[in-house]
Amino acid sequence: MENLEAARKLTDIAENLKALTGMMALIDISNSQVKNFFINATLSTVIDSLRNQTEAISSLRDELVVLDGEEE
């Protein structure tokens, strides 16, 4: 059951990172007005989201190490 929970967390992290990178790619090809809006209105939120995903990855990594040790 713990393996399934870890897999779900990993899937959630991957989906969140995919959405964030997709949004960043769209901004990259947008015009200057959209880029300015992105920088002024949403950049801090995106950075916080990336930071949260990094923390989630670290936490999940620790869980996977524990699960790997249990299987031996």
C-alpha positions as CSV (number, residue, x, y, z in Angstrom):
1,M,0.0,0.0,0.0
2,E,2.9,2.4,0.7
3,N,4.2,1.7,-2.8
4,L,0.9,2.8,-4.2
5,E,0.9,6.0,-2.1
6,A,4.5,6.8,-3.2
7,A,3.5,6.2,-6.8
8,R,0.5,8.6,-6.5
9,K,2.7,11.3,-5.0
10,L,5.3,10.9,-7.7
11,T,2.5,11.2,-10.3
12,D,1.2,14.3,-8.7
13,I,4.6,15.9,-8.6
14,A,5.2,15.0,-12.3
15,E,1.8,16.5,-13.3
16,N,2.5,19.7,-11.4
17,L,6.0,20.1,-12.9
18,K,4.6,19.4,-16.4
19,A,1.9,22.1,-15.9
20,L,4.5,24.6,-14.6
21,T,6.9,24.0,-17.4
22,G,4.1,24.1,-20.0
23,M,3.0,27.4,-18.7
24,M,6.6,28.7,-18.8
25,A,7.0,27.6,-22.4
26,L,3.8,29.4,-23.4
27,I,5.1,32.6,-21.7
28,D,8.4,32.2,-23.5
29,I,6.7,32.4,-26.9
30,S,4.3,35.2,-25.8
31,N,4.4,38.9,-26.6
32,S,6.1,41.4,-24.3
33,Q,2.8,42.5,-22.7
34,V,2.0,38.9,-21.6
35,K,5.6,38.4,-20.4
36,N,5.4,41.6,-18.3
37,F,2.1,40.4,-16.8
38,F,3.6,37.0,-16.0
39,I,6.7,38.5,-14.3
40,N,4.6,41.0,-12.3
41,A,1.6,38.9,-11.4
42,T,2.5,35.3,-11.3
43,L,6.3,34.7,-11.2
44,S,6.4,34.5,-7.4
45,T,3.6,32.0,-7.4
46,V,5.4,29.9,-9.9
47,I,8.6,30.0,-8.0
48,D,6.8,29.0,-4.8
49,S,5.2,26.1,-6.7
50,L,8.5,24.9,-8.0
51,R,10.0,25.2,-4.5
52,N,7.1,23.1,-3.2
53,Q,7.6,20.5,-5.8
54,T,11.3,20.3,-5.0
55,E,10.4,19.8,-1.3
56,A,7.9,17.1,-2.3
57,I,10.5,15.3,-4.4
58,S,12.9,15.4,-1.4
59,S,10.3,14.0,0.9
60,L,9.3,11.3,-1.5
61,R,12.9,10.4,-2.1
62,D,13.2,9.7,1.6
63,E,10.1,7.6,1.6
64,L,11.3,5.6,-1.3
65,V,14.6,4.9,0.4
66,V,12.7,3.6,3.4
67,L,10.5,1.4,1.2
68,D,13.6,0.1,-0.6
69,G,15.2,-0.8,2.7
70,E,12.0,-2.7,3.7
71,E,12.1,-5.0,0.7
72,E,15.6,-6.3,1.4
